[in-house]
């Protein structure tokens, strides 16, 4: 999720990130405005970008509200100039639905975004007609920094129209994916929808070279968004199909509750681990992180690990999936899960180790799939 996006804040508890294609948009707007006029207006160009951002945000809020009502909990949203990619909280996953119920839910969520934009366009047009004489809402070009009120209306109309294209992850593409998912598994349905999106993105980019450069920009955005969704599907496939025994660390350091914090820090300095199981004899009694050791030393001075370790922790077994471990980590904001076999500690999975393993496994699966397709 963090690849090519930056954190900008939280909205209703949902992390909001902006994709780097959105950061390129001001330069693109400036360049296109300058090519039409002998000069460009920087503040107005930035205001136009702000209008597009606000319209996309309204579009995604519509999606999130309907998703919430359907029992899906949004965790983060990545905003792109045409749409957004929402990451849902796996730790609050709902029981599996029937294919028919899932299809209807996905279509409902997908259609909400364009409907929100159409509603805002109608409200904005009514207010502008009543308060801004000479707004010329139907004059070309519809989206231009020289006429921001008109741009507000048309930014919403363009977003509504473009999002109905059958290019995943635009809303039309999500409806297409839901249609495919009625007869094949969701991962395969997403891959098929992404393939169609890639083809459409390439057509738009090529068409833009010979006509309107905005088409090229739209193609780049669709291609980038499809890549994000494809990576998310690959990661989910890894989460569901890989067992902990395949990725757990079996060569790891442990601490004793009787260790002093200074001794624990010394062990941490000579280890690549950020988190440590605390073991008394053959029993695991707690976990502690390198950061917690440092904080305790700074605030309380030297003491014993037992006094500052976290005694509340989750355990897993070898055969559990990465999805199960990931839900345990995120649900209780943990950074380490011990793996046990017959009450004996046989390995650990840390958040750092899990993310690293997921990335490598996802890339290896993508390479194998590309080789099989070539």
Secondary structure, DSSP 4 states (H G I P E B T S, - for coil): --TTEEEEEEETTEEEEEEHHHHHHHHHHHHHHHHHSSS--HHHHHHHHHHHHHHHHHHHHHHHHHHHHTT--EEEEEE-SS-EEEEE-GGGPPPPPPHHHHHHHHHHHHHHHHHHHHHHHHHHHHHHHHH-TT--TTSSPSS-TT-HHHHHHHHHHHHHHHTTSS-TTSHHHHHHHHHHHTTS-HHHHHHHHHHHHHHHHHHHHHHHHHS-HHHHHHHHHHHHHHHHHHHHHHHHHHHHH-BHHHH-BSS--EE-TTSBHHHHHHHHHTSS-SEEEEEETTEEEEEEEHHHHHHHHHHH-S-BHHHHSB----EEETT-BHHHHHHHHHHTT-SEEEEEETTEEEEEEEHHHHHHHHHHHHHHHHHHHHHHH-
